[in-house]
Amino acid sequence: QVQLVESGGGLVQPGGSLRLSCVASGSIISLVAMSWYRQAPGKERELVARIFSSGSTRYADSVKGRFTISRDNAKNTVYLQIHSLEPEDTDVYFCNAVTRKGTMLWGQGTQVTVSS
């Protein structure tokens, strides 16, 4: 079973940038898709970006133009580059993978706090 570990979160000022990383314990080539979700306390987990094995990507409307998802198959890593951070982006960000059997895998999350 592939395990996912996120990193790169932290405290950043509004307008700043961050790059989140999600390292998989195994190859990500066979995964159907990898995604980043975010969740605020008391709210549902929200999909923000997805990258498929083909390399195609999808973004939530709220993050288009500011978030970029990418993958490095050689490093078994998926990234989420975030620019122009807003206080509303403050959340715990989770990495997700979908296997060919339809299994959903989750990381433990990384906190992003946008505040001056």
N, C-alpha and C positions, 0 to 999 in steps of 0.2 A: 504494500500500500504506500503510495507516494505521500510524503508529508510536506507541508508548506510552511515556510517561515518568512514572515514579513519583517522589514526593517526600514529605517529612513524617516520615520515620523519624528515629530518634535514641535517646539514652539517657534512660530515664525510670525513676523509682522505682516499686516495687510499689504498686499502688493508683492510679497515675496514669492519665492519658488522653493519647491521640494522635489526630490525624486525618491519615490518609494520603490523598494525591491522586494520581490517574492522569489525565494530560492526553493526549488523542489528537490526532494531527496533522491528522485529518480528522473529519468528522461521525460521531458515534456512533449516530445515529438508525437507520441501516440495519443496525447490528450485531445479531446474534441475542441475544447476551448478553455481559455483561462481568463479570469475576470477580476476586476476590483469592485468591491462593494463598500459602502460606508453606512454607519449607523450611529445615530445620536441616542442618548438615553431616552427611553420611553417611546422611541419611534421604530418603524420597521426598517429592516436592512434594505438599502437602495442600491441598485446596480448603477455604476457610473461608467464603466468601460469594459469592453470585452474584445479579446483577440482570438480568432479561430485558428485552427491548425493551418489553414490556407494562407493566413496572414491578414485576412480582412478584419476590419475593426468596426465596432459599434460604440456609440457614446450616448449618454443621457443628454437631453437637450440642455440641461442646466450647466453642463461642463464643456460643451462643444467649443472648441477654440482655445480652451485653457488647459485641458487635460490631454495627454498623449500616452497611449498604451503601446508598449513594444515588447518584443521578446528576443532573447538570445538563446537559441536552442543548445548551443555548445556549452553554455553555462547553466542550463536548466533554470533560467531566470526570466521573470517577467517584470517589467518596470512600469511605473506610472509617474510620468513627469507632469508636475502641476505648476502652472504659472499664474500670476495675478491672483494670488490667494485672497479670499474674502473671509470675514468672520463666520459666514454661513457655511464655509467648508470645514469648520471644526467638527470632527467626528472621529470615531474609530474606523480605520480602513482595514478591510479584510480582503485577503487573496482567496480566490476560489478556482477550483479546477473541476472539469467534468470529464470523466473517463468514458471510454467507448462503451462501457456497460451501463452508463447513465449514473454512475455514482458521483455524488457531489462531495468534494473535499474542501476543507476550510483550514486556513491558518488561524493563529491566535489573535491576530489584529495588531495594528500599530496606531497609536494616538497621534492625531494631527490637531494642533491648537493654533488658531490664527488670532492673534491679539497684539495690541500695541502696549 
